[in-house]
Amino acid sequence: MLFIGASNELGEFESGITAALLGTVPAVMVGGVGTLLVVGWWMKLFPPLRKADKFSAMASRSKTGTPAPHTSRHRWASRHSEAQAPDNGW
């Protein structure tokens, strides 16, 4: 949680400095254009990610690009439920 909070604070600081130096509207414009440039760059670097329709489709692929065997959380949870877990004194 420390790193998430720190990254949020750092992002707010960077946004404030940019707005103070450029002005509010130019800072928003630069941020928007920068975001679009990063999105375009990632689309070029990772075409399978661009072509994915759902997150689950990407998560079920192995490194070779073939679909991985289906493993659902429900099956894992049914095998590892708290009722079956040993009592550790908590």
PyMOL Python script that loads the backbone (N, CA, C, O; Angstrom):
from pymol import cmd

cmd.read_pdbstr("""\
ATOM      1  N   MET A   1       0.820  -1.200   0.000  1.00  0.00           N
ATOM      2  CA  MET A   1       0.000   0.000   0.000  1.00  0.00           C
ATOM      3  C   MET A   1       0.865   1.265   0.000  1.00  0.00           C
ATOM      4  O   MET A   1       0.456   2.302  -0.523  1.00  0.00           O
ATOM      5  N   LEU A   2       2.034   1.175   0.576  1.00  0.00           N
ATOM      6  CA  LEU A   2       2.916   2.332   0.610  1.00  0.00           C
ATOM      7  C   LEU A   2       3.293   2.778  -0.800  1.00  0.00           C
ATOM      8  O   LEU A   2       3.293   3.972  -1.100  1.00  0.00           O
ATOM      9  N   PHE A   3       3.613   1.818  -1.658  1.00  0.00           N
ATOM     10  CA  PHE A   3       4.041   2.174  -3.011  1.00  0.00           C
ATOM     11  C   PHE A   3       2.896   2.752  -3.831  1.00  0.00           C
ATOM     12  O   PHE A   3       3.110   3.662  -4.632  1.00  0.00           O
ATOM     13  N   ILE A   4       1.677   2.233  -3.642  1.00  0.00           N
ATOM     14  CA  ILE A   4       0.522   2.765  -4.361  1.00  0.00           C
ATOM     15  C   ILE A   4       0.257   4.196  -3.927  1.00  0.00           C
ATOM     16  O   ILE A   4       0.050   5.072  -4.767  1.00  0.00           O
ATOM     17  N   GLY A   5       0.260   4.438  -2.633  1.00  0.00           N
ATOM     18  CA  GLY A   5       0.038   5.787  -2.123  1.00  0.00           C
ATOM     19  C   GLY A   5       1.127   6.748  -2.565  1.00  0.00           C
ATOM     20  O   GLY A   5       0.848   7.890  -2.928  1.00  0.00           O
ATOM     21  N   ALA A   6       2.376   6.281  -2.533  1.00  0.00           N
ATOM     22  CA  ALA A   6       3.490   7.137  -2.935  1.00  0.00           C
ATOM     23  C   ALA A   6       3.417   7.466  -4.421  1.00  0.00           C
ATOM     24  O   ALA A   6       3.712   8.593  -4.819  1.00  0.00           O
ATOM     25  N   SER A   7       3.023   6.486  -5.253  1.00  0.00           N
ATOM     26  CA  SER A   7       2.939   6.761  -6.687  1.00  0.00           C
ATOM     27  C   SER A   7       1.826   7.761  -6.984  1.00  0.00           C
ATOM     28  O   SER A   7       1.961   8.598  -7.877  1.00  0.00           O
ATOM     29  N   ASN A   8       0.726   7.675  -6.238  1.00  0.00           N
ATOM     30  CA  ASN A   8      -0.347   8.649  -6.426  1.00  0.00           C
ATOM     31  C   ASN A   8       0.119  10.055  -6.047  1.00  0.00           C
ATOM     32  O   ASN A   8      -0.153  11.022  -6.758  1.00  0.00           O
ATOM     33  N   GLU A   9       0.815  10.153  -4.934  1.00  0.00           N
ATOM     34  CA  GLU A   9       1.318  11.466  -4.500  1.00  0.00           C
ATOM     35  C   GLU A   9       2.334  12.017  -5.498  1.00  0.00           C
ATOM     36  O   GLU A   9       2.325  13.211  -5.795  1.00  0.00           O
ATOM     37  N   LEU A  10       3.205  11.158  -6.012  1.00  0.00           N
ATOM     38  CA  LEU A  10       4.196  11.599  -6.988  1.00  0.00           C
ATOM     39  C   LEU A  10       3.529  12.075  -8.281  1.00  0.00           C
ATOM     40  O   LEU A  10       3.948  13.067  -8.876  1.00  0.00           O
ATOM     41  N   GLY A  11       2.488  11.356  -8.708  1.00  0.00           N
ATOM     42  CA  GLY A  11       1.751  11.770  -9.900  1.00  0.00           C
ATOM     43  C   GLY A  11       1.053  13.113  -9.712  1.00  0.00           C
ATOM     44  O   GLY A  11       1.043  13.945 -10.620  1.00  0.00           O
ATOM     45  N   GLU A  12       0.476  13.321  -8.542  1.00  0.00           N
ATOM     46  CA  GLU A  12      -0.173  14.605  -8.261  1.00  0.00           C
ATOM     47  C   GLU A  12       0.854  15.737  -8.222  1.00  0.00           C
ATOM     48  O   GLU A  12       0.595  16.839  -8.707  1.00  0.00           O
ATOM     49  N   PHE A  13       2.008  15.457  -7.647  1.00  0.00           N
ATOM     50  CA  PHE A  13       3.082  16.459  -7.605  1.00  0.00           C
ATOM     51  C   PHE A  13       3.529  16.829  -9.014  1.00  0.00           C
ATOM     52  O   PHE A  13       3.676  18.007  -9.337  1.00  0.00           O
ATOM     53  N   GLU A  14       3.745  15.807  -9.856  1.00  0.00           N
ATOM     54  CA  GLU A  14       4.182  16.044 -11.237  1.00  0.00           C
ATOM     55  C   GLU A  14       3.132  16.849 -12.002  1.00  0.00           C
ATOM     56  O   GLU A  14       3.471  17.754 -12.764  1.00  0.00           O
ATOM     57  N   SER A  15       1.873  16.520 -11.800  1.00  0.00           N
ATOM     58  CA  SER A  15       0.801  17.259 -12.476  1.00  0.00           C
ATOM     59  C   SER A  15       0.754  18.702 -12.019  1.00  0.00           C
ATOM     60  O   SER A  15       0.540  19.608 -12.824  1.00  0.00           O
ATOM     61  N   GLY A  16       0.950  18.916 -10.742  1.00  0.00           N
ATOM     62  CA  GLY A  16       0.950  20.282 -10.212  1.00  0.00           C
ATOM     63  C   GLY A  16       2.108  21.113 -10.738  1.00  0.00           C
ATOM     64  O   GLY A  16       1.933  22.280 -11.088  1.00  0.00           O
ATOM     65  N   ILE A  17       3.281  20.517 -10.794  1.00  0.00           N
ATOM     66  CA  ILE A  17       4.453  21.223 -11.327  1.00  0.00           C
ATOM     67  C   ILE A  17       4.253  21.562 -12.800  1.00  0.00           C
ATOM     68  O   ILE A  17       4.563  22.672 -13.233  1.00  0.00           O
ATOM     69  N   THR A  18       3.733  20.604 -13.569  1.00  0.00           N
ATOM     70  CA  THR A  18       3.491  20.840 -15.000  1.00  0.00           C
ATOM     71  C   THR A  18       2.471  21.955 -15.188  1.00  0.00           C
ATOM     72  O   THR A  18       2.653  22.819 -16.046  1.00  0.00           O
ATOM     73  N   ALA A  19       1.396  21.948 -14.396  1.00  0.00           N
ATOM     74  CA  ALA A  19       0.384  23.003 -14.502  1.00  0.00           C
ATOM     75  C   ALA A  19       0.953  24.352 -14.083  1.00  0.00           C
ATOM     76  O   ALA A  19       0.602  25.377 -14.668  1.00  0.00           O
ATOM     77  N   ALA A  20       1.821  24.368 -13.086  1.00  0.00           N
ATOM     78  CA  ALA A  20       2.413  25.634 -12.651  1.00  0.00           C
ATOM     79  C   ALA A  20       3.350  26.202 -13.720  1.00  0.00           C
ATOM     80  O   ALA A  20       3.409  27.416 -13.917  1.00  0.00           O
ATOM     81  N   LEU A  21       4.078  25.324 -14.404  1.00  0.00           N
ATOM     82  CA  LEU A  21       5.023  25.797 -15.419  1.00  0.00           C
ATOM     83  C   LEU A  21       4.350  26.156 -16.741  1.00  0.00           C
ATOM     84  O   LEU A  21       4.705  27.159 -17.360  1.00  0.00           O
ATOM     85  N   LEU A  22       3.388  25.357 -17.178  1.00  0.00           N
ATOM     86  CA  LEU A  22       2.780  25.559 -18.492  1.00  0.00           C
ATOM     87  C   LEU A  22       1.429  26.258 -18.445  1.00  0.00           C
ATOM     88  O   LEU A  22       1.009  26.856 -19.436  1.00  0.00           O
ATOM     89  N   GLY A  23       0.761  26.193 -17.335  1.00  0.00           N
ATOM     90  CA  GLY A  23      -0.621  26.646 -17.225  1.00  0.00           C
ATOM     91  C   GLY A  23      -1.534  25.431 -17.235  1.00  0.00           C
ATOM     92  O   GLY A  23      -1.134  24.356 -17.682  1.00  0.00           O
ATOM     93  N   THR A  24      -2.735  25.592 -16.753  1.00  0.00           N
ATOM     94  CA  THR A  24      -3.638  24.455 -16.586  1.00  0.00           C
ATOM     95  C   THR A  24      -4.022  23.811 -17.914  1.00  0.00           C
ATOM     96  O   THR A  24      -3.882  22.599 -18.080  1.00  0.00           O
ATOM     97  N   VAL A  25      -4.499  24.605 -18.849  1.00  0.00           N
ATOM     98  CA  VAL A  25      -4.969  24.046 -20.123  1.00  0.00           C
ATOM     99  C   VAL A  25      -3.824  23.405 -20.908  1.00  0.00           C
ATOM    100  O   VAL A  25      -3.986  22.283 -21.386  1.00  0.00           O
ATOM    101  N   PRO A  26      -2.679  24.067 -21.060  1.00  0.00           N
ATOM    102  CA  PRO A  26      -1.580  23.408 -21.775  1.00  0.00           C
ATOM    103  C   PRO A  26      -1.104  22.120 -21.075  1.00  0.00           C
ATOM    104  O   PRO A  26      -0.730  21.159 -21.748  1.00  0.00           O
ATOM    105  N   ALA A  27      -1.115  22.095 -19.756  1.00  0.00           N
ATOM    106  CA  ALA A  27      -0.697  20.894 -19.030  1.00  0.00           C
ATOM    107  C   ALA A  27      -1.652  19.737 -19.307  1.00  0.00           C
ATOM    108  O   ALA A  27      -1.218  18.598 -19.475  1.00  0.00           O
ATOM    109  N   VAL A  28      -2.944  20.026 -19.353  1.00  0.00           N
ATOM    110  CA  VAL A  28      -3.929  18.990 -19.667  1.00  0.00           C
ATOM    111  C   VAL A  28      -3.751  18.510 -21.099  1.00  0.00           C
ATOM    112  O   VAL A  28      -3.836  17.313 -21.371  1.00  0.00           O
ATOM    113  N   MET A  29      -3.503  19.446 -22.017  1.00  0.00           N
ATOM    114  CA  MET A  29      -3.295  19.074 -23.424  1.00  0.00           C
ATOM    115  C   MET A  29      -2.048  18.200 -23.573  1.00  0.00           C
ATOM    116  O   MET A  29      -2.091  17.182 -24.265  1.00  0.00           O
ATOM    117  N   VAL A  30      -0.944  18.581 -22.936  1.00  0.00           N
ATOM    118  CA  VAL A  30       0.294  17.801 -23.009  1.00  0.00           C
ATOM    119  C   VAL A  30       0.070  16.416 -22.409  1.00  0.00           C
ATOM    120  O   VAL A  30       0.543  15.420 -22.957  1.00  0.00           O
ATOM    121  N   GLY A  31      -0.643  16.346 -21.294  1.00  0.00           N
ATOM    122  CA  GLY A  31      -0.934  15.054 -20.681  1.00  0.00           C
ATOM    123  C   GLY A  31      -1.783  14.172 -21.580  1.00  0.00           C
ATOM    124  O   GLY A  31      -1.531  12.971 -21.676  1.00  0.00           O
ATOM    125  N   GLY A  32      -2.778  14.737 -22.237  1.00  0.00           N
ATOM    126  CA  GLY A  32      -3.631  13.973 -23.147  1.00  0.00           C
ATOM    127  C   GLY A  32      -2.871  13.465 -24.356  1.00  0.00           C
ATOM    128  O   GLY A  32      -3.017  12.308 -24.750  1.00  0.00           O
ATOM    129  N   VAL A  33      -2.057  14.334 -24.945  1.00  0.00           N
ATOM    130  CA  VAL A  33      -1.262  13.930 -26.111  1.00  0.00           C
ATOM    131  C   VAL A  33      -0.243  12.870 -25.694  1.00  0.00           C
ATOM    132  O   VAL A  33      -0.028  11.901 -26.422  1.00  0.00           O
ATOM    133  N   GLY A  34       0.383  13.043 -24.537  1.00  0.00           N
ATOM    134  CA  GLY A  34       1.332  12.054 -24.045  1.00  0.00           C
ATOM    135  C   GLY A  34       0.676  10.702 -23.821  1.00  0.00           C
ATOM    136  O   GLY A  34       1.263   9.664 -24.123  1.00  0.00           O
ATOM    137  N   THR A  35      -0.536  10.713 -23.292  1.00  0.00           N
ATOM    138  CA  THR A  35      -1.274   9.460 -23.084  1.00  0.00           C
ATOM    139  C   THR A  35      -1.554   8.768 -24.409  1.00  0.00           C
ATOM    140  O   THR A  35      -1.370   7.557 -24.532  1.00  0.00           O
ATOM    141  N   LEU A  36      -1.997   9.533 -25.400  1.00  0.00           N
ATOM    142  CA  LEU A  36      -2.272   8.947 -26.713  1.00  0.00           C
ATOM    143  C   LEU A  36      -1.005   8.400 -27.376  1.00  0.00           C
ATOM    144  O   LEU A  36      -1.054   7.378 -28.060  1.00  0.00           O
ATOM    145  N   LEU A  37       0.123   9.076 -27.176  1.00  0.00           N
ATOM    146  CA  LEU A  37       1.382   8.585 -27.724  1.00  0.00           C
ATOM    147  C   LEU A  37       1.793   7.260 -27.070  1.00  0.00           C
ATOM    148  O   LEU A  37       2.247   6.341 -27.752  1.00  0.00           O
ATOM    149  N   VAL A  38       1.633   7.171 -25.765  1.00  0.00           N
ATOM    150  CA  VAL A  38       1.971   5.928 -25.065  1.00  0.00           C
ATOM    151  C   VAL A  38       1.047   4.799 -25.504  1.00  0.00           C
ATOM    152  O   VAL A  38       1.507   3.675 -25.706  1.00  0.00           O
ATOM    153  N   VAL A  39      -0.236   5.072 -25.656  1.00  0.00           N
ATOM    154  CA  VAL A  39      -1.184   4.046 -26.113  1.00  0.00           C
ATOM    155  C   VAL A  39      -0.803   3.572 -27.515  1.00  0.00           C
ATOM    156  O   VAL A  39      -0.800   2.370 -27.778  1.00  0.00           O
ATOM    157  N   GLY A  40      -0.483   4.498 -28.413  1.00  0.00           N
ATOM    158  CA  GLY A  40      -0.072   4.118 -29.764  1.00  0.00           C
ATOM    159  C   GLY A  40       1.203   3.296 -29.772  1.00  0.00           C
ATOM    160  O   GLY A  40       1.336   2.349 -30.547  1.00  0.00           O
ATOM    161  N   TRP A  41       2.133   3.656 -28.916  1.00  0.00           N
ATOM    162  CA  TRP A  41       3.397   2.923 -28.812  1.00  0.00           C
ATOM    163  C   TRP A  41       3.162   1.495 -28.342  1.00  0.00           C
ATOM    164  O   TRP A  41       3.737   0.554 -28.888  1.00  0.00           O
ATOM    165  N   TRP A  42       2.306   1.333 -27.313  1.00  0.00           N
ATOM    166  CA  TRP A  42       1.992  -0.010 -26.804  1.00  0.00           C
ATOM    167  C   TRP A  42       1.230  -0.820 -27.844  1.00  0.00           C
ATOM    168  O   TRP A  42       1.437  -2.029 -27.950  1.00  0.00           O
ATOM    169  N   MET A  43       0.355  -0.183 -28.612  1.00  0.00           N
ATOM    170  CA  MET A  43      -0.363  -0.902 -29.667  1.00  0.00           C
ATOM    171  C   MET A  43       0.610  -1.449 -30.701  1.00  0.00           C
ATOM    172  O   MET A  43       0.413  -2.546 -31.224  1.00  0.00           O
ATOM    173  N   LYS A  44       1.647  -0.696 -30.993  1.00  0.00           N
ATOM    174  CA  LYS A  44       2.645  -1.138 -31.969  1.00  0.00           C
ATOM    175  C   LYS A  44       3.543  -2.232 -31.379  1.00  0.00           C
ATOM    176  O   LYS A  44       3.902  -3.181 -32.076  1.00  0.00           O
ATOM    177  N   LEU A  45       3.903  -2.102 -30.105  1.00  0.00           N
ATOM    178  CA  LEU A  45       4.793  -3.080 -29.471  1.00  0.00           C
ATOM    179  C   LEU A  45       4.103  -4.409 -29.178  1.00  0.00           C
ATOM    180  O   LEU A  45       4.744  -5.458 -29.243  1.00  0.00           O
ATOM    181  N   PHE A  46       2.826  -4.385 -28.861  1.00  0.00           N
ATOM    182  CA  PHE A  46       2.104  -5.577 -28.424  1.00  0.00           C
ATOM    183  C   PHE A  46       0.818  -5.775 -29.229  1.00  0.00           C
ATOM    184  O   PHE A  46      -0.269  -5.538 -28.701  1.00  0.00           O
ATOM    185  N   PRO A  47       0.911  -6.204 -30.492  1.00  0.00           N
ATOM    186  CA  PRO A  47      -0.282  -6.391 -31.322  1.00  0.00           C
ATOM    187  C   PRO A  47      -1.310  -7.368 -30.743  1.00  0.00           C
ATOM    188  O   PRO A  47      -2.507  -7.117 -30.883  1.00  0.00           O
ATOM    189  N   PRO A  48      -0.897  -8.483 -30.092  1.00  0.00           N
ATOM    190  CA  PRO A  48      -1.928  -9.373 -29.531  1.00  0.00           C
ATOM    191  C   PRO A  48      -2.781  -8.681 -28.459  1.00  0.00           C
ATOM    192  O   PRO A  48      -3.966  -8.978 -28.313  1.00  0.00           O
ATOM    193  N   LEU A  49      -2.172  -7.769 -27.723  1.00  0.00           N
ATOM    194  CA  LEU A  49      -2.926  -7.036 -26.714  1.00  0.00           C
ATOM    195  C   LEU A  49      -3.962  -6.129 -27.370  1.00  0.00           C
ATOM    196  O   LEU A  49      -5.074  -5.981 -26.863  1.00  0.00           O
ATOM    197  N   ARG A  50      -3.596  -5.527 -28.494  1.00  0.00           N
ATOM    198  CA  ARG A  50      -4.522  -4.663 -29.218  1.00  0.00           C
ATOM    199  C   ARG A  50      -5.692  -5.452 -29.784  1.00  0.00           C
ATOM    200  O   ARG A  50      -6.811  -4.943 -29.849  1.00  0.00           O
ATOM    201  N   LYS A  51      -5.440  -6.693 -30.193  1.00  0.00           N
ATOM    202  CA  LYS A  51      -6.468  -7.514 -30.816  1.00  0.00           C
ATOM    203  C   LYS A  51      -7.348  -8.242 -29.815  1.00  0.00           C
ATOM    204  O   LYS A  51      -8.351  -8.843 -30.201  1.00  0.00           O
ATOM    205  N   ALA A  52      -6.994  -8.202 -28.536  1.00  0.00           N
ATOM    206  CA  ALA A  52      -7.769  -8.920 -27.524  1.00  0.00           C
ATOM    207  C   ALA A  52      -9.132  -8.261 -27.340  1.00  0.00           C
ATOM    208  O   ALA A  52      -9.244  -7.036 -27.288  1.00  0.00           O
ATOM    209  N   ASP A  53     -10.160  -9.092 -27.244  1.00  0.00           N
ATOM    210  CA  ASP A  53     -11.508  -8.581 -27.034  1.00  0.00           C
ATOM    211  C   ASP A  53     -11.847  -8.540 -25.547  1.00  0.00           C
ATOM    212  O   ASP A  53     -12.565  -7.651 -25.089  1.00  0.00           O
ATOM    213  N   LYS A  54     -11.325  -9.510 -24.801  1.00  0.00           N
ATOM    214  CA  LYS A  54     -11.603  -9.596 -23.365  1.00  0.00           C
ATOM    215  C   LYS A  54     -10.312  -9.890 -22.630  1.00  0.00           C
ATOM    216  O   LYS A  54      -9.398 -10.495 -23.189  1.00  0.00           O
ATOM    217  N   PHE A  55     -10.233  -9.464 -21.379  1.00  0.00           N
ATOM    218  CA  PHE A  55      -9.055  -9.741 -20.579  1.00  0.00           C
ATOM    219  C   PHE A  55      -8.874 -11.233 -20.364  1.00  0.00           C
ATOM    220  O   PHE A  55      -7.746 -11.724 -20.364  1.00  0.00           O
ATOM    221  N   SER A  56      -9.970 -11.962 -20.182  1.00  0.00           N
ATOM    222  CA  SER A  56      -9.864 -13.397 -19.934  1.00  0.00           C
ATOM    223  C   SER A  56      -9.237 -14.117 -21.119  1.00  0.00           C
ATOM    224  O   SER A  56      -8.600 -15.155 -20.939  1.00  0.00           O
ATOM    225  N   ALA A  57      -9.404 -13.588 -22.325  1.00  0.00           N
ATOM    226  CA  ALA A  57      -8.788 -14.210 -23.492  1.00  0.00           C
ATOM    227  C   ALA A  57      -7.273 -14.083 -23.422  1.00  0.00           C
ATOM    228  O   ALA A  57      -6.564 -15.011 -23.810  1.00  0.00           O
ATOM    229  N   MET A  58      -6.771 -12.977 -22.945  1.00  0.00           N
ATOM    230  CA  MET A  58      -5.333 -12.797 -22.813  1.00  0.00           C
ATOM    231  C   MET A  58      -4.789 -13.604 -21.647  1.00  0.00           C
ATOM    232  O   MET A  58      -3.685 -14.141 -21.733  1.00  0.00           O
ATOM    233  N   ALA A  59      -5.535 -13.698 -20.571  1.00  0.00           N
ATOM    234  CA  ALA A  59      -5.069 -14.416 -19.394  1.00  0.00           C
ATOM    235  C   ALA A  59      -4.989 -15.910 -19.642  1.00  0.00           C
ATOM    236  O   ALA A  59      -4.206 -16.596 -18.985  1.00  0.00           O
ATOM    237  N   SER A  60      -5.780 -16.436 -20.573  1.00  0.00           N
ATOM    238  CA  SER A  60      -5.793 -17.870 -20.810  1.00  0.00           C
ATOM    239  C   SER A  60      -4.774 -18.306 -21.859  1.00  0.00           C
ATOM    240  O   SER A  60      -4.755 -19.476 -22.241  1.00  0.00           O
ATOM    241  N   ARG A  61      -3.944 -17.411 -22.323  1.00  0.00           N
ATOM    242  CA  ARG A  61      -2.932 -17.760 -23.327  1.00  0.00           C
ATOM    243  C   ARG A  61      -1.594 -18.028 -22.635  1.00  0.00           C
ATOM    244  O   ARG A  61      -1.216 -17.337 -21.688  1.00  0.00           O
ATOM    245  N   SER A  62      -0.905 -19.021 -23.119  1.00  0.00           N
ATOM    246  CA  SER A  62       0.423 -19.307 -22.599  1.00  0.00           C
ATOM    247  C   SER A  62       1.445 -18.493 -23.380  1.00  0.00           C
ATOM    248  O   SER A  62       1.076 -17.737 -24.279  1.00  0.00           O
ATOM    249  N   LYS A  63       2.710 -18.637 -23.052  1.00  0.00           N
ATOM    250  CA  LYS A  63       3.759 -17.883 -23.735  1.00  0.00           C
ATOM    251  C   LYS A  63       3.901 -18.278 -25.201  1.00  0.00           C
ATOM    252  O   LYS A  63       4.403 -17.493 -26.006  1.00  0.00           O
ATOM    253  N   THR A  64       3.473 -19.464 -25.551  1.00  0.00           N
ATOM    254  CA  THR A  64       3.586 -19.902 -26.940  1.00  0.00           C
ATOM    255  C   THR A  64       2.470 -19.350 -27.811  1.00  0.00           C
ATOM    256  O   THR A  64       2.512 -19.497 -29.032  1.00  0.00           O
ATOM    257  N   GLY A  65       1.480 -18.721 -27.209  1.00  0.00           N
ATOM    258  CA  GLY A  65       0.377 -18.166 -27.971  1.00  0.00           C
ATOM    259  C   GLY A  65      -0.787 -19.116 -28.127  1.00  0.00           C
ATOM    260  O   GLY A  65      -1.793 -18.769 -28.747  1.00  0.00           O
ATOM    261  N   THR A  66      -0.667 -20.308 -27.577  1.00  0.00           N
ATOM    262  CA  THR A  66      -1.774 -21.261 -27.645  1.00  0.00           C
ATOM    263  C   THR A  66      -2.594 -21.162 -26.375  1.00  0.00           C
ATOM    264  O   THR A  66      -2.058 -20.816 -25.322  1.00  0.00           O
ATOM    265  N   PRO A  67      -3.875 -21.457 -26.448  1.00  0.00           N
ATOM    266  CA  PRO A  67      -4.694 -21.376 -25.249  1.00  0.00           C
ATOM    267  C   PRO A  67      -4.180 -22.313 -24.166  1.00  0.00           C
ATOM    268  O   PRO A  67      -3.854 -23.470 -24.431  1.00  0.00           O
ATOM    269  N   ALA A  68      -4.115 -21.807 -22.963  1.00  0.00           N
ATOM    270  CA  ALA A  68      -3.681 -22.612 -21.822  1.00  0.00           C
ATOM    271  C   ALA A  68      -4.842 -23.465 -21.338  1.00  0.00           C
ATOM    272  O   ALA A  68      -5.998 -23.133 -21.602  1.00  0.00           O
ATOM    273  N   PRO A  69      -4.560 -24.558 -20.634  1.00  0.00           N
ATOM    274  CA  PRO A  69      -5.654 -25.360 -20.091  1.00  0.00           C
ATOM    275  C   PRO A  69      -6.520 -24.516 -19.166  1.00  0.00           C
ATOM    276  O   PRO A  69      -6.017 -23.643 -18.459  1.00  0.00           O
ATOM    277  N   HIS A  70      -7.806 -24.777 -19.173  1.00  0.00           N
ATOM    278  CA  HIS A  70      -8.728 -23.975 -18.380  1.00  0.00           C
ATOM    279  C   HIS A  70      -8.524 -24.237 -16.895  1.00  0.00           C
ATOM    280  O   HIS A  70      -8.614 -25.375 -16.434  1.00  0.00           O
ATOM    281  N   THR A  71      -8.253 -23.187 -16.166  1.00  0.00           N
ATOM    282  CA  THR A  71      -8.158 -23.282 -14.707  1.00  0.00           C
ATOM    283  C   THR A  71      -8.980 -22.145 -14.138  1.00  0.00           C
ATOM    284  O   THR A  71      -8.623 -20.977 -14.289  1.00  0.00           O
ATOM    285  N   SER A  72     -10.048 -22.473 -13.504  1.00  0.00           N
ATOM    286  CA  SER A  72     -10.899 -21.425 -12.951  1.00  0.00           C
ATOM    287  C   SER A  72     -10.621 -21.249 -11.477  1.00  0.00           C
ATOM    288  O   SER A  72     -10.188 -22.179 -10.797  1.00  0.00           O
ATOM    289  N   ARG A  73     -10.869 -20.067 -10.995  1.00  0.00           N
ATOM    290  CA  ARG A  73     -10.712 -19.800  -9.569  1.00  0.00           C
ATOM    291  C   ARG A  73     -11.700 -20.623  -8.759  1.00  0.00           C
ATOM    292  O   ARG A  73     -11.421 -21.021  -7.628  1.00  0.00           O
ATOM    293  N   HIS A  74     -12.853 -20.869  -9.353  1.00  0.00           N
ATOM    294  CA  HIS A  74     -13.872 -21.622  -8.627  1.00  0.00           C
ATOM    295  C   HIS A  74     -13.374 -23.022  -8.304  1.00  0.00           C
ATOM    296  O   HIS A  74     -13.556 -23.502  -7.185  1.00  0.00           O
ATOM    297  N   ARG A  75     -12.747 -23.683  -9.273  1.00  0.00           N
ATOM    298  CA  ARG A  75     -12.215 -25.015  -9.014  1.00  0.00           C
ATOM    299  C   ARG A  75     -11.107 -24.971  -7.972  1.00  0.00           C
ATOM    300  O   ARG A  75     -11.045 -25.827  -7.090  1.00  0.00           O
ATOM    301  N   TRP A  76     -10.230 -23.971  -8.074  1.00  0.00           N
ATOM    302  CA  TRP A  76      -9.150 -23.854  -7.102  1.00  0.00           C
ATOM    303  C   TRP A  76      -9.723 -23.588  -5.721  1.00  0.00           C
ATOM    304  O   TRP A  76      -9.286 -24.186  -4.738  1.00  0.00           O
ATOM    305  N   ALA A  77     -10.699 -22.691  -5.643  1.00  0.00           N
ATOM    306  CA  ALA A  77     -11.281 -22.344  -4.348  1.00  0.00           C
ATOM    307  C   ALA A  77     -11.995 -23.538  -3.728  1.00  0.00           C
ATOM    308  O   ALA A  77     -11.974 -23.707  -2.509  1.00  0.00           O
ATOM    309  N   SER A  78     -12.628 -24.371  -4.557  1.00  0.00           N
ATOM    310  CA  SER A  78     -13.327 -25.521  -3.989  1.00  0.00           C
ATOM    311  C   SER A  78     -12.342 -26.534  -3.421  1.00  0.00           C
ATOM    312  O   SER A  78     -12.664 -27.244  -2.468  1.00  0.00           O
ATOM    313  N   ARG A  79     -11.150 -26.606  -3.994  1.00  0.00           N
ATOM    314  CA  ARG A  79     -10.140 -27.535  -3.469  1.00  0.00           C
ATOM    315  C   ARG A  79      -9.404 -26.964  -2.268  1.00  0.00           C
ATOM    316  O   ARG A  79      -8.850 -27.715  -1.465  1.00  0.00           O
ATOM    317  N   HIS A  80      -9.394 -25.648  -2.138  1.00  0.00           N
ATOM    318  CA  HIS A  80      -8.618 -24.999  -1.086  1.00  0.00           C
ATOM    319  C   HIS A  80      -9.509 -24.115  -0.213  1.00  0.00           C
ATOM    320  O   HIS A  80      -9.140 -22.987   0.115  1.00  0.00           O
ATOM    321  N   SER A  81     -10.638 -24.611   0.148  1.00  0.00           N
ATOM    322  CA  SER A  81     -11.551 -23.784   0.940  1.00  0.00           C
ATOM    323  C   SER A  81     -11.065 -23.692   2.384  1.00  0.00           C
ATOM    324  O   SER A  81     -10.279 -24.514   2.855  1.00  0.00           O
ATOM    325  N   GLU A  82     -11.556 -22.671   3.063  1.00  0.00           N
ATOM    326  CA  GLU A  82     -11.153 -22.480   4.460  1.00  0.00           C
ATOM    327  C   GLU A  82     -11.620 -23.613   5.354  1.00  0.00           C
ATOM    328  O   GLU A  82     -11.010 -23.887   6.388  1.00  0.00           O
ATOM    329  N   ALA A  83     -12.711 -24.281   4.955  1.00  0.00           N
ATOM    330  CA  ALA A  83     -13.208 -25.387   5.755  1.00  0.00           C
ATOM    331  C   ALA A  83     -12.208 -26.545   5.773  1.00  0.00           C
ATOM    332  O   ALA A  83     -12.154 -27.302   6.743  1.00  0.00           O
ATOM    333  N   GLN A  84     -11.422 -26.683   4.711  1.00  0.00           N
ATOM    334  CA  GLN A  84     -10.447 -27.749   4.649  1.00  0.00           C
ATOM    335  C   GLN A  84      -9.095 -27.339   5.187  1.00  0.00           C
ATOM    336  O   GLN A  84      -8.229 -28.187   5.401  1.00  0.00           O
ATOM    337  N   ALA A  85      -8.902 -26.060   5.408  1.00  0.00           N
ATOM    338  CA  ALA A  85      -7.603 -25.589   5.878  1.00  0.00           C
ATOM    339  C   ALA A  85      -7.375 -26.002   7.323  1.00  0.00           C
ATOM    340  O   ALA A  85      -8.313 -26.011   8.120  1.00  0.00           O
ATOM    341  N   PRO A  86      -6.145 -26.343   7.667  1.00  0.00           N
ATOM    342  CA  PRO A  86      -5.867 -26.722   9.043  1.00  0.00           C
ATOM    343  C   PRO A  86      -6.029 -25.542   9.984  1.00  0.00           C
ATOM    344  O   PRO A  86      -5.797 -24.394   9.605  1.00  0.00           O
ATOM    345  N   ASP A  87      -6.421 -25.828  11.184  1.00  0.00           N
ATOM    346  CA  ASP A  87      -6.602 -24.776  12.189  1.00  0.00           C
ATOM    347  C   ASP A  87      -5.238 -24.335  12.683  1.00  0.00           C
ATOM    348  O   ASP A  87      -4.501 -25.127  13.270  1.00  0.00           O
ATOM    349  N   ASN A  88      -4.898 -23.077  12.448  1.00  0.00           N
ATOM    350  CA  ASN A  88      -3.591 -22.594  12.858  1.00  0.00           C
ATOM    351  C   ASN A  88      -3.668 -21.666  14.074  1.00  0.00           C
ATOM    352  O   ASN A  88      -2.719 -20.938  14.362  1.00  0.00           O
ATOM    353  N   GLY A  89      -4.784 -21.693  14.777  1.00  0.00           N
ATOM    354  CA  GLY A  89      -4.893 -20.912  16.003  1.00  0.00           C
ATOM    355  C   GLY A  89      -5.447 -19.517  15.836  1.00  0.00           C
ATOM    356  O   GLY A  89      -5.553 -18.773  16.811  1.00  0.00           O
ATOM    357  N   TRP A  90      -5.797 -19.152  14.634  1.00  0.00           N
ATOM    358  CA  TRP A  90      -6.356 -17.806  14.427  1.00  0.00           C
ATOM    359  C   TRP A  90      -7.791 -17.834  14.715  1.00  0.00           C
ATOM    360  O   TRP A  90      -8.462 -16.808  14.605  1.00  0.00           O
TER     361      TRP A  90
END
""", "prot")
cmd.dss("prot")
cmd.show_as("cartoon", "prot")
cmd.util.cbc("prot")
cmd.orient("prot")
